Amino acid sequence: MLRGLAGGVLIGLAAGLAWVLHGRIAGISGLLGRSLDRDGGAGFRRAFLAGLAGTGLVLALAFPSAIGPSVRGTTALVLAGVLVGLGTTLGNGCTSGHGVCGLARGSRRSLVAVCVFMATAALVVALAGPGAPR
């Protein structure tokens, strides 16, 4: 429980700092998708993504038990990544952009997107998660 709380605080802090200090929304799919653009924001996007990956690496090295194994294996993990990428493209954003930043700004579009994300996640867990019928 404390790990989830700490993670949520760090995500909120990072999103808030990105908005206050840089005027940018911390939507990871948008940051990743535009990280190779040659505009003025590319440096910010790359630094934010490097910090995101670096924090995960530090956590994995400092607390190896905090990073759990994939439940379904590599194939399912790759398929899930592709489906999430497709969903973020169709939804014009991801859970961090809509769920953390969009809801905080009172965006109705983000509220609808988050409801769709959460309903889809609940359905997937019910059908394929731990304890699901085989």
HELIX and SHEET records of a PDB file:
HELIX    1   1 LEU A    2  HIS A   22  1                                  21    
HELIX    2   2 ILE A   28  GLY A   33  1                                   6    
HELIX    3   3 ALA A   42  ALA A   62  1                                  21    
HELIX    4   4 PRO A   64  ALA A   66  5                                   3    
HELIX    5   5 THR A   74  LEU A   90  1                                  17    
HELIX    6   6 THR A   95  GLY A  102  3                                   8    
HELIX    7   7 LEU A  103  ALA A  104  1                                   2    
HELIX    8   8 ARG A  108  ALA A  128  1                                  21    
END                                                                             
